[in-house]
Structures are given as C-alpha cells and as structure tokens.
Amino acid sequence: MAALPYRHLRHQLPVIASLGHTAFTALRQARGGVAGAAPALPSPAIEATIKPRDPELVRDYVRHVGGDPGSYKGVLPPHLFPQWGFPLAARTLQGVPYPLLKVLNGGCRMELNAPLPADRPLRVVARLVDIDDDGRRAVLKQQVITGTDEVPDALVAYLYAIVPLPRPKDAGAGAGAPAEKKAKPEPARVPATAREIGYWKLGADAGLAFAMLTGDVNPVHWVPAYARASGFKSTILHGFATMARAIEGLNRGRFAGDVRRLRTWDCKFTRPLLLPAQVGLYVEGDALWVGAAPGGPAYLTATFTTT
C-alpha cells in the first residue's frame, strides 16, 4: 500500500474552507427550512487569480490517478481543475433555495481549448449558469473557466450538481385516480462489445488519498461509519477521481501517452463506486465506461472528442 500523501493537506486549505462553509450553510438551511427564491441566472461572475500549483502536488496527483508526470512537463492536467475551482464554484451556490446537504455530483463537461501552463498564475471565473428543477430533483449547472491573459478560456468546465427534492406530504392524495408513476430509467451498463483498455485495483484508502491531493474531504469518501450512515455499505470513490483515472487510462491506452489529444469530455457519474474495488476501463468508438465487466453496471459513462 502506497504511503498516504498527508503532506499535501497544507495546499488544500481553500478547498476545505469552501466545503466547510457550504456544509455550514446547508445545516442552517436544514434547521430553518429551505426558503428563498431562485437566483437570477447566470449568476454574477466570481473571479480569482491563483498562484501556480505546487509541482510536487501535481506530480503525486498524476501518479495517484494512473498518469505519467513526465507527460505533463510545463502544463497542468486539466482534470485537476476541481482542486482550484471548487472554492469559487461553492460560492456560486450561496442563496440557492435547495437542501445542499443532499447534493450529489452528477457529472462534468470539459472543453480543452489550450494547455494550462504549470508555472504561471491562472485566472479562474465561476458562475451558476442554469437550474433545471422538475419537482423531483434540481440540477444546478455551474461553469468554471480557467485560463491566462493570452487565452482566458483555456479550460471551460461545467459541473452538474443534483439535489433530490422531497415529495410534498400530500403528493398522490386526493380524489380521482392516482398519478401514473414514471418508469425508472435502466441503469447504465458497459456494452458487451466494448474493449477493455485499463484495469484498476482500488484500495479502501483510495478516497482518503484523493481527498489529501485535491481537498475534497467529504467524509463519505474516507470515513466508513459516515458512509454507512449516508446509506452506503462502505466508503465511495470521488466521482472526479474516477474521471481522472478514466482520462489517464484513455491517454495511455488510446492516445499513446499524448495528454494533449483530448478536446472535449462529457461524463456522468451513474453509480457509486464502493471501496475497495476492482474495475475496468472500456471504450467503443468515442464512448467510454468504467465498470466491473462488459455487460455489468457502469460507474461512469462518457463521450469524448480529440484534436
């Protein structure tokens, strides 16, 4: 078992603080009831300039998710963006009338327009751009743009936060025939025809290591008792950890190690990945899946384009 990267926790204070503030706000909502009107969209831009990431942090992060640090000479892995983007993204949710304690990570889109230089300050802009509320759940779409003065939109990322909504107490009551229930969608599965290009053995501490490298210290990823209290049999891997491993597997197994081939990436986190686990990475055309076996359930589905 590799040593846990405790020393990198010192780089994660902004992310940890933003997550703590979000949790505190969510607890206040839960005590007083969710109230307020939906904000005007898109929300005002929240901007910041961030200093270059610590080279050792970047190196250890890339190794942890299965990549080759040597492939990122002078540039940052784009899938590391939550490490600097979360503090701003969290602020875009202030005041939204939804129970944020229940928020789930639904997926991510990335548009890679130019490499992110590793040795220069970066400009980051975050907005809440859309809310899709159908009465059963609300999908909060956030945009995080990272770039330089020369290329302000080098990386455009979209995060999809899903908030399950409580049913009204009188739902389905009253005279007349009961409302027809919507059929549940079929769970995502790895196609039987997909080709395996990667295989991972994930230890029980994979969530803790990723938390130390990115600052996403939600205890559902590394505290077994908390995960069980949240309805899971064990801790679950971060969705962004699964995404990062999938992209590095694609770089290695499909792009011959060229980390600049990826142009766009769209993924959904379709099923919790319980730890420890053994899973494969599967591709077919421009589609990708993370799952235990062909024909089995998928934890992540994605489509991608290349340069």
C-alpha positions as a LaTeX table, in Angstrom:
\begin{tabular}{lrrr}
\hline
Residue & $x$ (\AA) & $y$ (\AA) & $z$ (\AA) \\
\hline
Met1 & 0.00 & 0.00 & 0.00 \\
Ala2 & 1.46 & 3.38 & $-1.01$ \\
Ala3 & 2.04 & 5.96 & 1.71 \\
Leu4 & $-0.81$ & 8.44 & 2.05 \\
Pro5 & 0.08 & 11.97 & 0.87 \\
Tyr6 & $-0.55$ & 13.75 & 4.19 \\
Arg7 & 1.97 & 16.48 & 3.39 \\
His8 & $-0.23$ & 17.87 & 0.62 \\
Leu9 & $-3.07$ & 18.76 & 3.01 \\
Arg10 & $-1.38$ & 22.13 & 3.52 \\
His11 & $-2.20$ & 23.01 & $-0.09$ \\
Gln12 & $-5.89$ & 22.22 & 0.33 \\
Leu13 & $-6.98$ & 24.87 & 2.84 \\
Pro14 & $-9.05$ & 26.95 & 0.33 \\
Val15 & $-10.99$ & 23.87 & $-0.83$ \\
Ile16 & $-11.52$ & 22.58 & 2.70 \\
Ala17 & $-12.69$ & 26.03 & 3.86 \\
Ser18 & $-15.16$ & 26.33 & 0.98 \\
Leu19 & $-16.58$ & 22.87 & 1.64 \\
Gly20 & $-16.89$ & 23.69 & 5.33 \\
His21 & $-18.75$ & 26.91 & 4.55 \\
Thr22 & $-21.10$ & 25.07 & 2.21 \\
Ala23 & $-21.79$ & 22.43 & 4.86 \\
Phe24 & $-22.45$ & 25.11 & 7.49 \\
Thr25 & $-24.86$ & 26.91 & 5.16 \\
Ala26 & $-26.63$ & 23.64 & 4.39 \\
Leu27 & $-27.03$ & 22.89 & 8.11 \\
Arg28 & $-28.57$ & 26.31 & 8.67 \\
Gln29 & $-30.96$ & 25.62 & 5.80 \\
Ala30 & $-31.93$ & 22.28 & 7.31 \\
Arg31 & $-32.68$ & 23.86 & 10.69 \\
Gly32 & $-34.69$ & 26.75 & 9.37 \\
Gly33 & $-36.19$ & 25.13 & 6.30 \\
Val34 & $-35.21$ & 25.87 & 2.73 \\
Ala35 & $-36.56$ & 29.24 & 1.68 \\
Gly36 & $-35.95$ & 31.98 & $-0.79$ \\
Ala37 & $-36.36$ & 32.47 & $-4.49$ \\
Ala38 & $-34.20$ & 31.04 & $-7.23$ \\
Pro39 & $-31.39$ & 33.45 & $-8.16$ \\
Ala40 & $-31.20$ & 35.32 & $-11.43$ \\
Leu41 & $-29.21$ & 33.38 & $-13.99$ \\
Pro42 & $-26.47$ & 33.39 & $-14.95$ \\
Ser43 & $-25.22$ & 34.49 & $-11.56$ \\
Pro44 & $-22.61$ & 37.25 & $-11.23$ \\
Ala45 & $-19.12$ & 36.06 & $-12.05$ \\
Ile46 & $-16.84$ & 35.19 & $-9.14$ \\
Glu47 & $-13.23$ & 35.72 & $-10.15$ \\
Ala48 & $-9.82$ & 34.97 & $-8.68$ \\
Thr49 & $-6.20$ & 34.71 & $-9.72$ \\
Ile50 & $-4.47$ & 31.63 & $-8.36$ \\
Lys51 & $-0.76$ & 31.07 & $-7.97$ \\
Pro52 & 0.97 & 28.15 & $-9.72$ \\
Arg53 & 0.21 & 24.74 & $-8.21$ \\
Asp54 & 2.94 & 23.07 & $-6.18$ \\
Pro55 & 4.96 & 20.86 & $-8.59$ \\
Glu56 & 5.20 & 18.00 & $-6.08$ \\
Leu57 & 1.45 & 18.06 & $-5.53$ \\
Val58 & 0.85 & 17.86 & $-9.29$ \\
Arg59 & 3.37 & 15.04 & $-9.66$ \\
Asp60 & 1.87 & 12.97 & $-6.84$ \\
Tyr61 & $-1.68$ & 13.62 & $-8.05$ \\
Val62 & $-0.87$ & 12.45 & $-11.58$ \\
Arg63 & 0.80 & 9.31 & $-10.28$ \\
His64 & $-2.15$ & 8.58 & $-7.97$ \\
Val65 & $-4.67$ & 8.66 & $-10.82$ \\
Gly66 & $-2.52$ & 6.44 & $-13.04$ \\
Gly67 & $-0.84$ & 9.02 & $-15.23$ \\
Asp68 & 2.77 & 9.74 & $-16.16$ \\
Pro69 & 4.05 & 13.00 & $-14.60$ \\
Gly70 & 6.61 & 13.20 & $-17.40$ \\
Ser71 & 3.79 & 13.71 & $-19.90$ \\
Tyr72 & 2.82 & 16.98 & $-18.20$ \\
Lys73 & 6.10 & 18.88 & $-18.45$ \\
Gly74 & 5.22 & 22.56 & $-18.13$ \\
Val75 & 1.44 & 22.03 & $-18.12$ \\
Leu76 & $-1.27$ & 21.00 & $-15.67$ \\
Pro77 & $-3.60$ & 18.02 & $-16.03$ \\
Pro78 & $-6.98$ & 19.57 & $-16.87$ \\
His79 & $-8.85$ & 17.10 & $-14.67$ \\
Leu80 & $-7.16$ & 18.68 & $-11.63$ \\
Phe81 & $-9.36$ & 21.78 & $-12.06$ \\
Pro82 & $-11.66$ & 20.97 & $-9.08$ \\
Gln83 & $-8.65$ & 21.49 & $-6.78$ \\
Trp84 & $-8.62$ & 25.21 & $-7.61$ \\
Gly85 & $-12.16$ & 25.59 & $-8.97$ \\
Phe86 & $-14.21$ & 24.26 & $-6.05$ \\
Pro87 & $-13.72$ & 27.29 & $-3.77$ \\
Leu88 & $-15.23$ & 29.60 & $-6.40$ \\
Ala89 & $-17.86$ & 27.10 & $-7.55$ \\
Ala90 & $-19.08$ & 26.68 & $-3.97$ \\
Arg91 & $-19.66$ & 30.43 & $-3.69$ \\
Thr92 & $-21.94$ & 30.39 & $-6.74$ \\
Leu93 & $-24.42$ & 28.26 & $-4.76$ \\
Gln94 & $-24.86$ & 30.74 & $-1.92$ \\
Gly95 & $-28.52$ & 31.60 & $-1.55$ \\
Val96 & $-29.95$ & 28.89 & $-3.78$ \\
Pro97 & $-33.23$ & 27.55 & $-2.33$ \\
Tyr98 & $-32.24$ & 23.88 & $-2.23$ \\
Pro99 & $-31.10$ & 21.47 & 0.53 \\
Leu100 & $-27.39$ & 21.39 & $-0.25$ \\
Leu101 & $-26.71$ & 18.67 & 2.33 \\
Lys102 & $-28.23$ & 16.25 & $-0.16$ \\
Val103 & $-26.29$ & 17.41 & $-3.21$ \\
Leu104 & $-24.86$ & 14.71 & $-5.50$ \\
Asn105 & $-22.16$ & 15.03 & $-8.14$ \\
Gly106 & $-23.94$ & 14.23 & $-11.39$ \\
Gly107 & $-21.17$ & 14.71 & $-13.91$ \\
Cys108 & $-18.85$ & 17.07 & $-15.72$ \\
Arg109 & $-18.08$ & 18.54 & $-19.14$ \\
Met110 & $-14.67$ & 19.89 & $-20.11$ \\
Glu111 & $-13.72$ & 21.88 & $-23.20$ \\
Leu112 & $-9.93$ & 21.94 & $-23.60$ \\
Asn113 & $-9.02$ & 24.92 & $-25.77$ \\
Ala114 & $-5.36$ & 25.30 & $-24.79$ \\
Pro115 & $-2.90$ & 23.78 & $-22.29$ \\
Leu116 & $-2.78$ & 25.28 & $-18.79$ \\
Pro117 & 0.77 & 26.45 & $-18.00$ \\
Ala118 & 2.06 & 24.98 & $-14.76$ \\
Asp119 & 4.45 & 27.81 & $-13.87$ \\
Arg120 & 2.18 & 30.85 & $-14.23$ \\
Pro121 & $-0.73$ & 32.35 & $-12.28$ \\
Leu122 & $-4.13$ & 31.39 & $-13.68$ \\
Arg123 & $-7.36$ & 33.37 & $-13.85$ \\
Val124 & $-10.47$ & 31.50 & $-12.70$ \\
Val125 & $-14.08$ & 32.61 & $-13.24$ \\
Ala126 & $-17.09$ & 30.73 & $-11.85$ \\
Arg127 & $-20.83$ & 31.20 & $-12.40$ \\
Leu128 & $-24.07$ & 29.35 & $-11.75$ \\
Val129 & $-25.47$ & 29.27 & $-15.28$ \\
Asp130 & $-28.64$ & 27.18 & $-15.08$ \\
Ile131 & $-31.10$ & 25.42 & $-12.76$ \\
Asp132 & $-33.27$ & 22.59 & $-14.06$ \\
Asp133 & $-35.98$ & 21.87 & $-11.46$ \\
Asp134 & $-38.66$ & 19.32 & $-12.38$ \\
Gly135 & $-40.10$ & 18.97 & $-8.88$ \\
Arg136 & $-38.30$ & 15.68 & $-8.22$ \\
Arg137 & $-34.75$ & 16.95 & $-8.41$ \\
Ala138 & $-32.89$ & 20.12 & $-9.24$ \\
Val139 & $-29.79$ & 20.10 & $-11.44$ \\
Leu140 & $-27.52$ & 23.05 & $-10.72$ \\
Lys141 & $-25.19$ & 23.74 & $-13.65$ \\
Gln142 & $-22.00$ & 25.59 & $-12.75$ \\
Gln143 & $-19.34$ & 26.90 & $-15.09$ \\
Val144 & $-15.67$ & 27.21 & $-14.11$ \\
Ile145 & $-13.33$ & 28.82 & $-16.65$ \\
Thr146 & $-9.57$ & 28.68 & $-16.17$ \\
Gly147 & $-7.07$ & 30.49 & $-18.37$ \\
Thr148 & $-4.35$ & 33.07 & $-18.82$ \\
Asp149 & $-4.31$ & 36.66 & $-20.07$ \\
Glu150 & $-3.48$ & 35.33 & $-23.54$ \\
Val151 & $-6.05$ & 32.50 & $-23.53$ \\
Pro152 & $-8.76$ & 33.32 & $-20.95$ \\
Asp153 & $-10.86$ & 30.28 & $-21.85$ \\
Ala154 & $-8.11$ & 27.67 & $-21.99$ \\
Leu155 & $-10.28$ & 25.26 & $-19.98$ \\
Val156 & $-14.06$ & 25.61 & $-19.76$ \\
Ala157 & $-15.63$ & 23.17 & $-17.31$ \\
Tyr158 & $-19.25$ & 22.56 & $-16.34$ \\
Leu159 & $-20.27$ & 20.84 & $-13.12$ \\
Tyr160 & $-23.70$ & 19.28 & $-12.63$ \\
Ala161 & $-24.83$ & 19.17 & $-9.00$ \\
Ile162 & $-28.01$ & 17.14 & $-8.46$ \\
Val163 & $-30.26$ & 17.85 & $-5.47$ \\
Pro164 & $-33.06$ & 15.30 & $-4.82$ \\
Leu165 & $-36.19$ & 17.17 & $-3.74$ \\
Pro166 & $-38.61$ & 15.97 & $-1.05$ \\
Arg167 & $-42.06$ & 14.97 & $-2.21$ \\
Pro168 & $-44.90$ & 17.13 & $-0.85$ \\
Lys169 & $-46.69$ & 15.42 & 2.03 \\
Asp170 & $-49.95$ & 15.39 & 0.09 \\
Ala171 & $-48.41$ & 14.06 & $-3.12$ \\
Gly172 & $-50.73$ & 11.48 & $-4.65$ \\
Ala173 & $-53.54$ & 12.25 & $-2.22$ \\
Gly174 & $-56.98$ & 13.46 & $-3.18$ \\
Ala175 & $-59.84$ & 12.25 & $-5.27$ \\
Gly176 & $-59.50$ & 10.58 & $-8.60$ \\
Ala177 & $-57.10$ & 8.01 & $-9.95$ \\
Pro178 & $-53.52$ & 8.09 & $-8.61$ \\
Ala179 & $-50.93$ & 9.77 & $-10.76$ \\
Glu180 & $-49.10$ & 7.42 & $-13.07$ \\
Lys181 & $-45.60$ & 6.71 & $-11.85$ \\
Lys182 & $-42.74$ & 7.37 & $-14.22$ \\
Ala183 & $-40.74$ & 4.30 & $-15.08$ \\
Lys184 & $-37.24$ & 4.35 & $-13.68$ \\
Pro185 & $-34.53$ & 4.58 & $-16.35$ \\
Glu186 & $-32.50$ & 1.46 & $-16.94$ \\
Pro187 & $-29.16$ & 1.59 & $-15.09$ \\
Ala188 & $-26.13$ & 2.33 & $-17.25$ \\
Arg189 & $-24.17$ & $-0.75$ & $-18.30$ \\
Val190 & $-20.89$ & $-1.45$ & $-20.04$ \\
Pro191 & $-21.72$ & $-2.74$ & $-23.54$ \\
Ala192 & $-20.75$ & $-6.35$ & $-24.14$ \\
Thr193 & $-18.88$ & $-5.23$ & $-27.27$ \\
Ala194 & $-16.72$ & $-2.59$ & $-25.53$ \\
Arg195 & $-12.95$ & $-3.13$ & $-25.44$ \\
Glu196 & $-11.03$ & $-3.06$ & $-22.16$ \\
Ile197 & $-8.04$ & $-0.69$ & $-22.19$ \\
Gly198 & $-7.36$ & $-0.44$ & $-18.46$ \\
Tyr199 & $-7.89$ & $-2.21$ & $-15.14$ \\
Trp200 & $-7.55$ & $-0.80$ & $-11.62$ \\
Lys201 & $-7.34$ & $-2.25$ & $-8.15$ \\
Leu202 & $-8.55$ & 0.42 & $-5.76$ \\
Gly203 & $-7.75$ & 0.09 & $-2.08$ \\
Ala204 & $-10.01$ & 1.06 & 0.80 \\
Asp205 & $-7.92$ & 4.22 & 1.30 \\
Ala206 & $-8.20$ & 5.46 & $-2.31$ \\
Gly207 & $-10.79$ & 8.04 & $-1.29$ \\
Leu208 & $-8.62$ & 9.34 & 1.55 \\
Ala209 & $-5.59$ & 9.72 & $-0.71$ \\
Phe210 & $-7.61$ & 11.62 & $-3.34$ \\
Ala211 & $-9.02$ & 13.88 & $-0.61$ \\
Met212 & $-5.49$ & 14.78 & 0.51 \\
Leu213 & $-4.44$ & 15.55 & $-3.06$ \\
Thr214 & $-7.47$ & 17.67 & $-4.01$ \\
Gly215 & $-9.00$ & 18.97 & $-0.77$ \\
Asp216 & $-12.37$ & 17.26 & $-1.31$ \\
Val217 & $-12.56$ & 15.92 & 2.25 \\
Asn218 & $-16.24$ & 14.92 & 2.25 \\
Pro219 & $-16.17$ & 12.08 & 4.84 \\
Val220 & $-18.38$ & 9.84 & 2.71 \\
His221 & $-15.18$ & 9.11 & 0.75 \\
Trp222 & $-12.94$ & 8.10 & 3.66 \\
Val223 & $-14.88$ & 7.58 & 6.93 \\
Pro224 & $-16.64$ & 4.18 & 6.82 \\
Ala225 & $-19.10$ & 4.98 & 9.63 \\
Tyr226 & $-20.15$ & 8.21 & 7.91 \\
Ala227 & $-20.56$ & 6.42 & 4.58 \\
Arg228 & $-22.78$ & 3.78 & 6.21 \\
Ala229 & $-24.85$ & 6.48 & 7.90 \\
Ser230 & $-25.29$ & 8.04 & 4.45 \\
Gly231 & $-26.72$ & 4.79 & 3.07 \\
Phe232 & $-23.64$ & 3.17 & 1.55 \\
Lys233 & $-22.11$ & $-0.19$ & 2.50 \\
Ser234 & $-18.64$ & 1.36 & 2.55 \\
Thr235 & $-16.82$ & 4.50 & 1.52 \\
Ile236 & $-17.23$ & 5.57 & $-2.11$ \\
Leu237 & $-14.65$ & 6.91 & $-4.53$ \\
His238 & $-14.94$ & 10.55 & $-5.59$ \\
Gly239 & $-16.60$ & 10.96 & $-8.97$ \\
Phe240 & $-13.74$ & 13.20 & $-10.03$ \\
Ala241 & $-11.24$ & 10.51 & $-9.00$ \\
Thr242 & $-13.00$ & 8.04 & $-11.30$ \\
Met243 & $-13.00$ & 10.69 & $-14.05$ \\
Ala244 & $-9.29$ & 11.45 & $-13.65$ \\
Arg245 & $-8.38$ & 7.76 & $-13.77$ \\
Ala246 & $-10.55$ & 7.29 & $-16.85$ \\
Ile247 & $-8.89$ & 10.19 & $-18.69$ \\
Glu248 & $-5.40$ & 8.98 & $-17.81$ \\
Gly249 & $-6.38$ & 5.48 & $-18.93$ \\
Leu250 & $-7.56$ & 6.99 & $-22.21$ \\
Asn251 & $-4.29$ & 8.91 & $-22.57$ \\
Arg252 & $-2.31$ & 5.72 & $-22.06$ \\
Gly253 & $-4.47$ & 3.15 & $-23.82$ \\
Arg254 & $-5.84$ & 5.15 & $-26.74$ \\
Phe255 & $-3.61$ & 8.22 & $-27.25$ \\
Ala256 & $-0.17$ & 6.60 & $-26.84$ \\
Gly257 & 0.58 & 8.86 & $-23.87$ \\
Asp258 & $-0.22$ & 12.15 & $-25.65$ \\
Val259 & $-2.05$ & 14.14 & $-22.96$ \\
Arg260 & $-2.94$ & 16.92 & $-25.44$ \\
Arg261 & $-5.15$ & 14.79 & $-27.69$ \\
Leu262 & $-8.33$ & 15.22 & $-25.66$ \\
Arg263 & $-10.52$ & 18.10 & $-26.89$ \\
Thr264 & $-13.88$ & 17.67 & $-25.15$ \\
Trp265 & $-15.07$ & 15.37 & $-22.40$ \\
Asp266 & $-18.62$ & 14.71 & $-21.18$ \\
Cys267 & $-19.22$ & 12.29 & $-18.33$ \\
Lys268 & $-21.96$ & 11.18 & $-15.96$ \\
Phe269 & $-21.41$ & 9.55 & $-12.60$ \\
Thr270 & $-24.01$ & 6.82 & $-12.84$ \\
Arg271 & $-23.42$ & 4.61 & $-9.81$ \\
Pro272 & $-21.46$ & 4.90 & $-6.52$ \\
Leu273 & $-18.11$ & 3.11 & $-6.68$ \\
Leu274 & $-17.74$ & 1.33 & $-3.35$ \\
Leu275 & $-14.22$ & 0.83 & $-1.98$ \\
Pro276 & $-12.21$ & $-1.35$ & $-2.17$ \\
Ala277 & $-12.90$ & $-2.24$ & $-5.80$ \\
Gln278 & $-11.55$ & $-3.79$ & $-8.98$ \\
Val279 & $-12.86$ & $-2.13$ & $-12.13$ \\
Gly280 & $-12.03$ & $-1.85$ & $-15.79$ \\
Leu281 & $-11.95$ & 0.96 & $-18.33$ \\
Tyr282 & $-13.80$ & 0.21 & $-21.57$ \\
Val283 & $-14.08$ & 2.09 & $-24.87$ \\
Glu284 & $-16.07$ & 1.78 & $-28.06$ \\
Gly285 & $-15.67$ & 4.48 & $-30.68$ \\
Asp286 & $-15.86$ & 7.84 & $-28.91$ \\
Ala287 & $-17.63$ & 6.45 & $-25.83$ \\
Leu288 & $-16.14$ & 5.21 & $-22.58$ \\
Trp289 & $-17.30$ & 3.33 & $-19.48$ \\
Val290 & $-15.90$ & 2.43 & $-16.08$ \\
Gly291 & $-17.33$ & $-0.86$ & $-14.78$ \\
Ala292 & $-16.56$ & $-4.28$ & $-13.37$ \\
Ala293 & $-17.06$ & $-6.19$ & $-16.65$ \\
Pro294 & $-18.70$ & $-6.00$ & $-20.09$ \\
Gly295 & $-22.44$ & $-6.28$ & $-19.62$ \\
Gly296 & $-22.16$ & $-5.22$ & $-15.99$ \\
Pro297 & $-23.18$ & $-1.94$ & $-14.34$ \\
Ala298 & $-21.23$ & 1.22 & $-15.15$ \\
Tyr299 & $-20.00$ & 3.66 & $-12.53$ \\
Leu300 & $-19.14$ & 6.31 & $-15.11$ \\
Thr301 & $-20.16$ & 6.85 & $-18.73$ \\
Ala302 & $-18.50$ & 9.37 & $-21.02$ \\
Thr303 & $-18.10$ & 10.60 & $-24.58$ \\
Phe304 & $-15.07$ & 12.45 & $-25.89$ \\
Thr305 & $-13.61$ & 14.16 & $-28.95$ \\
Thr306 & $-9.98$ & 14.62 & $-29.93$ \\
Thr307 & $-7.84$ & 17.22 & $-31.66$ \\
\hline
\end{tabular}
